């Protein structure tokens, strides 16, 4: 993925780790994944309290980034923090499918948001840049496209003609057009870093997500 210079200058230290896991066999649910959920929930409850989450250095880094791109993190939380808060509040972890469930667990365990795309829906020329005035985006769980602001960071995927499709608002919402379904066979994973988060922490999130996809969805890594 190419990160445009304007983003690097504005957010020194922003980084991603990405790769592909293929030959997937994704199910609606799996008892092994449900057991993993319980283990992860127990681990998170032993590490945090609801009162302390906001002060965790990793979550604080993403909150600071959200403020800088015009997103109120008290209303739209980083995905990893939102899942941790859900667990601490005693609410069940949503079941989407075995692939989405396990990389969400990796995100919760590490505190790092993880974007994931159906690789067969991508052209492969990915870029991180600032949104432009007038651009719109249809994300997962959104019924109508939303208008983007120029200070928002986005991920795009360009075809051979250079036409760019917006595939994510970084680092918190992925595109509906590239979402992971039961029919997905290859996933492109992006572990999403921001200033203040170390490379080793981003790498751990990526490695954990990839490992889970291999273990629980029969995936084969192809980085």
C-alpha positions in Angstrom: 0.0 0.0 0.0 1.2 3.5 -0.9 0.8 6.1 1.8 0.6 9.6 0.3 3.2 12.0 1.5 0.6 14.5 2.8 -0.6 11.9 5.2 2.9 11.0 6.3 3.7 14.6 6.9 0.5 15.3 8.9 0.7 12.0 10.9 4.4 11.1 11.4 4.6 7.4 12.4 1.4 6.3 10.8 1.9 2.8 9.5 0.2 -0.4 8.3 1.1 -4.0 8.1 -0.8 -5.9 5.5 -1.0 -9.3 3.8 -3.2 -12.0 2.4 -4.7 -15.2 3.7 -6.3 -17.4 1.0 -7.9 -20.8 0.6 -10.4 -19.9 3.3 -13.4 -22.0 4.4 -15.6 -19.6 6.3 -18.6 -20.8 8.3 -21.4 -18.9 10.1 -20.2 -20.1 13.4 -17.9 -22.7 15.0 -17.7 -24.1 18.5 -14.0 -23.5 18.6 -14.4 -19.8 17.9 -17.0 -19.6 20.6 -14.6 -21.1 23.0 -11.9 -18.7 21.9 -14.3 -15.8 22.5 -14.7 -16.9 26.1 -11.0 -17.1 26.6 -10.5 -13.6 25.1 -13.3 -12.2 27.2 -11.7 -13.6 30.4 -8.3 -12.2 29.4 -9.7 -8.7 28.7 -11.7 -8.6 31.9 -8.6 -9.4 33.8 -6.6 -6.6 32.1 -9.1 -3.6 32.1 -12.0 -2.0 33.8 -14.5 0.3 32.1 -13.1 3.2 33.9 -9.5 2.5 32.9 -10.0 1.8 29.2 -9.8 5.4 28.1 -6.4 5.8 29.7 -4.7 2.8 28.0 -1.9 4.2 25.8 -2.9 2.3 22.7 -6.6 3.3 22.9 -5.5 6.9 23.8 -3.4 7.0 20.6 -6.4 6.1 18.4 -8.6 8.5 20.3 -6.1 11.3 19.6 -6.0 10.4 15.9 -9.8 10.4 15.7 -10.0 13.9 17.1 -7.5 15.1 14.6 -9.5 13.7 11.6 -12.8 15.2 12.9 -14.3 12.1 14.5 -15.5 12.3 18.1 -14.2 9.1 19.7 -16.7 9.3 22.5 -19.5 8.8 19.9 -17.6 6.7 17.3 -15.1 4.7 19.1 -12.1 2.9 17.6 -13.3 -0.6 16.7 -10.9 -2.3 19.1 -11.9 -0.1 22.0 -15.6 -0.5 21.3 -15.3 -4.3 21.4 -13.3 -4.2 24.6 -15.9 -1.9 26.2 -18.6 -4.3 25.1 -16.9 -7.2 26.8 -16.3 -5.2 30.0 -20.0 -4.3 30.0 -20.9 -7.9 30.0 -22.4 -7.9 26.6 -21.9 -10.8 24.1 -19.4 -10.5 21.3 -21.4 -10.4 18.0 -21.3 -13.4 15.7 -20.8 -12.4 12.1 -18.9 -15.4 10.6 -15.8 -17.3 11.7 -13.4 -15.1 9.7 -14.8 -11.7 10.9 -15.2 -13.0 14.4 -11.5 -14.2 14.8 -9.9 -11.1 13.4 -12.2 -9.0 15.6 -10.9 -11.0 18.6 -7.3 -10.3 17.5 -8.2 -6.6 17.4 -9.6 -6.7 20.9 -6.7 -8.6 22.3 -4.1 -6.2 20.8 -6.0 -2.9 20.8 -5.2 -2.4 17.1 -8.0 -1.9 14.6 -7.9 -4.4 11.8 -9.4 -3.8 8.4 -10.2 -6.7 6.1 -11.3 -6.9 2.5 -12.4 -9.7 0.2 -9.3 -9.8 -2.0 -11.3 -10.9 -5.0 -13.2 -7.6 -4.9 -10.0 -5.6 -5.0 -7.9 -4.5 -8.0 -4.8 -4.4 -5.8 -3.5 -0.9 -6.2 -4.2 0.3 -2.6 -3.4 3.8 -1.4 -3.9 5.8 1.8 -4.7 9.4 1.3 -6.9 12.3 2.5 -10.5 12.4 1.2 -11.5 15.1 -1.3 -14.4 17.4 -1.1 -17.5 15.8 -2.5 -16.4 12.2 -2.1 -18.9 9.7 -0.6 -18.5 6.3 1.1 -20.9 3.4 1.7 -19.6 1.4 4.7 -20.7 -1.8 6.3 -23.9 -1.2 8.2 -24.7 2.1 6.5 -27.9 2.3 4.4 -26.9 5.4 2.3 -23.5 6.8 1.3 -22.0 9.4 3.7 -20.2 12.6 2.6 -16.5 12.7 3.5 -14.5 15.6 5.0 -11.2 16.6 3.6 -9.3 15.9 6.8 -10.5 12.3 6.9 -7.9 9.6 6.0 -9.2 6.9 3.6 -8.0 3.8 1.8 -8.6 3.5 -1.9 -8.3 0.7 -4.5 -7.6 1.7 -8.1 -8.3 -0.2 -11.2 -6.2 -0.4 -14.4 -7.7 2.9 -15.6 -6.8 4.7 -12.3 -10.4 4.9 -11.1 -10.3 4.9 -7.3 -12.8 3.1 -5.1 -12.9 4.1 -1.5 -12.7 0.9 0.5 -12.3 2.2 4.1 -12.4 5.3 6.3 -9.2 4.8 8.2 -9.1 3.2 10.7 -12.6 2.4 11.7 -15.1 1.5 8.9 -14.7 -0.8 5.9 -16.6 -0.7 2.6 -19.7 -2.7 2.1 -18.6 -3.7 -1.4 -15.5 -5.5 -0.1 -16.8 -7.0 3.1 -16.1 -10.5 4.2 -18.9 -13.0 3.6 -19.3 -16.8 3.7 -18.3 -16.8 0.0 -15.0 -15.0 0.6 -12.0 -17.2 -0.2 -9.2 -14.7 0.1 -8.8 -11.9 2.7 -6.5 -9.0 2.5 -5.7 -7.9 6.1 -4.6 -4.5 7.1 -3.4 -3.9 10.7 -4.0 -0.1 11.2 -1.4 1.9 13.0 -1.5 5.6 14.1 1.1 7.9 15.6 2.1 6.7 19.1 1.6 3.0 18.4 4.7 1.0 17.9 5.5 -1.1 14.8 5.8 -4.2 17.0 2.3 -3.7 18.3 0.9 -3.4 14.8 2.8 -6.5 13.7 1.5 -8.5 16.7 -2.1 -7.6 15.7 -1.5 -8.7 12.1 0.2 -11.9 13.0 -2.5 -12.8 15.5 -5.3 -12.1 13.0 -3.5 -14.2 10.3 -2.8 -17.0 12.7 -6.5 -17.2 13.7 -7.6 -17.2 10.1 -5.3 -20.2 9.4 -6.4 -22.0 12.5 -10.1 -21.3 12.5 -10.9 -20.8 8.7 -8.4 -23.2 7.2 -6.5 -20.3 5.6 -3.1 -20.3 3.9 -0.9 -17.3 4.3 0.6 -15.9 1.1 2.5 -12.8 2.1 
